[in-house]
Amino acid sequence: MKFTHSPTFKAFSEPLAKNNPVFIQSLGICSALAVTVQLKTAIVMALAMTSVTAFSSLTISAMRNVIPRNVRMIVELSVIASLVILADELLRAYLYDISKQLSVFVGLIITNCIVMGRAETYALGNPPLRSFMDGLGNGAGYGMVLITVAFIRELLGAGRILGFPVVPQFFYNHGYMNMGFMQLAPAAFIIIGLLVWLQKTLMKN
């Protein structure tokens, strides 16, 4: 039980719900609209984002005592950009089709406020392991939102999950139609709004 109350565990667990970067801090919403049409791309984006956030926080925390204060943001951006380039190259090498679908959004992780925010506000003032867990938790919290939104949009908008049909043909034969609106960006806004409402309702209880 002591472990669950440790600062390291809290650094990981709080961003999953209590201080979720999308629900509470309203960060990373743009990519939540752009890459959640299909569950497959959302999962890959979530993994890329989580990896960059966790390892950038770890690296910057390990370097925090030797980074001059007046160039700290340049150093942070250099670390983050290097990790994003590495993630993009790995996707191009091993998941080229998904990399094409994600287009510029992997590269735009560099500008994501979650990554820079955790480096600037947390990693510079905390030890490496705790900073790594904080980055991992924030990336996972962001990824959970992405995957949930994508699951709903692909299921209702295309009748598929991970590209595989899940709605029986019987329903289509009796008048069922996919909700084309779910393929549009406004649908993601609505789903995120409903998830924020659900999260706040559950946290009150």
N, C-alpha and C positions, 0 to 999 in steps of 0.2 A: 504493500500500500504506500510505503514511503516513496517508491519510485514514481508513482502517479502524481505526487505532489512536488517532485523535483523540478527545478527551473528548466532543465533540459527537456523533460517530458512535456511540460507546459508550453515550451517554445514550439514543439511540434503539434500538440493537440489543439491549442487555442485557435489557430488559423483555419482548422477544419470546420468549425461551426461558430463558436463564440465570437471570433474576430476574423471571419472569413473575408479575404481581400475583395471579393466581388460583392457579397451581400452587405457587409458593414462599411468597407472603405470605398466601394464603388470604383474599383480599379480593374483594368483588363476587360472592360465590357466590349470594346470595339472588336477584339478578336473573337469574343463569345458570339457576336453576330455573324462574323465572316466565315468561321470554320466549323460551324455546328450543323450544316445541312446534312452531313453524313457522319455517322458514329466513328467510322474508321479514321477519318482525318482528325476528328476531335481527340481521339485517344492518342494519336501520334503527336499532335500539338501539345497535349497535356504532359506527355512524357518529356518532350523537348523542353518545355517551359520549366517543369519541375527540376530537371537535370541542371539547366542553366542557373536557376535560382539557388539551388542547394550548393552547387560547386563554386559559384561566384561568391556566395556568402562565406563559404569555408576558406577560399583563397584570400579574400580581402581581410577576413578576421585574422588569418595567420600572418598577414603582412601589416596589420594595423599599427604596430609599434614602430615601423620603419617608413611609413608613408608620410611625407611632409603634408601638413594640413592644407597648405595653399594649392597643392596639386592633387588632392585626394580624389576629386571627381574625375579628373583625367585618368588616373590609375584605375578607378572603378570601371569607367567606360571601356578602358583597354582590356581589362579582365573579362568583362561581360561580352564584349565584341568578339574576343578570341574564342570563348566558349560557344557563342552563337554560330560563328563560322564553322567550328568543329561539328556542332550538331547538324548544320545544314549540309556539310560535306558527307557526313555519315548517312543522312537521309537520301542524298543524291546517289550514293554508292549502293545502298541496300534496299531502299524503298522509293525508287525513282518515280513511279506513278503517283504515289501519295505526295512526294515532294513537289511534283508539278501541280497537283490540286491545291496544296497549301500556298503555292506561289510565293509572294513576298512576305507572307505572314510569319514565317520562321525568322527571317532576317529582322523583322520588326520587333522581335523579342527584345532587341537592344534598347528600344524606346519604351518598353513596357514599364509603367511606373512601379509595378510590384517588385521587379528585379532591382531596379535602382534604389527604390525605397528601403528594401530590406538591407541592402549593402550600406546605405548612408545612415539609416537610423538604428540598425541593430548590429550588423557585423563589425562596425568600427568600435563598438563599445562592449563586445562580449567575446568570450573565448571561442576557438574554432569549432569544437563539437556542438556547443549550444547554437552557434550561428548556422552550422550545417543543418541542424534539426529545425531551426526556424525557417530556413530557406526551403527545406523539404516539406514542412507543414504548409507554408504559404503556396508553394507550387502545387501540392496535392489538393489544397482547398480550392484553388483556381481550377485545377483539372477536374475535380468532382462536379463543379458547376458546368463546365464545358461538356463533359460526358453526359450528364443528366439532360441538358438542353438538346444535345444532338440525338440522344436516344428517343426523346419525345418527338422531335422534328422528323426524324427519318421514319419512325413507326407510323405516325399519323399522316405525314406528307407523302410517303412512298410505299407504305405497307411493308417495309423491309427493316432488317436489323443486320448491320455489317454487310449489306448488299444482298442478303438472303431473304426471299419472300417469307413472311410469317403470317400474313392474312390469308386464310384459306380461300380458294377460288369460289367456293360456295357462296361466300358473302358478296363477292363481286357479281356473281350470277343473279343475286337477289337485290341488286340496287345499291350496294355499298360503293362509295367512291372515296378515294384518297383526298385529303384536305390539301389542295395545292397551295393554300395560303401559308401552310407550315414551311414551305420551301423559301419563303420570302423573309427578309430581315426583320420586318415588324413583328413576326411571330416570335422571334427570339427575344425581343424586348418584352413581349407579353409574358412569355414563359419565365424569364428572369424575374419580372415583377411579381409573378405568382409565387415563385420560389422564395423571394425576399419576404413576402407576406407570411409564407409558411414557416420560414426560419424564425422570424420575429415572434410569431404566435407560439411556436414550440419553446423558444428560449424564455418566454414569460412564464410558462408553466414549469 
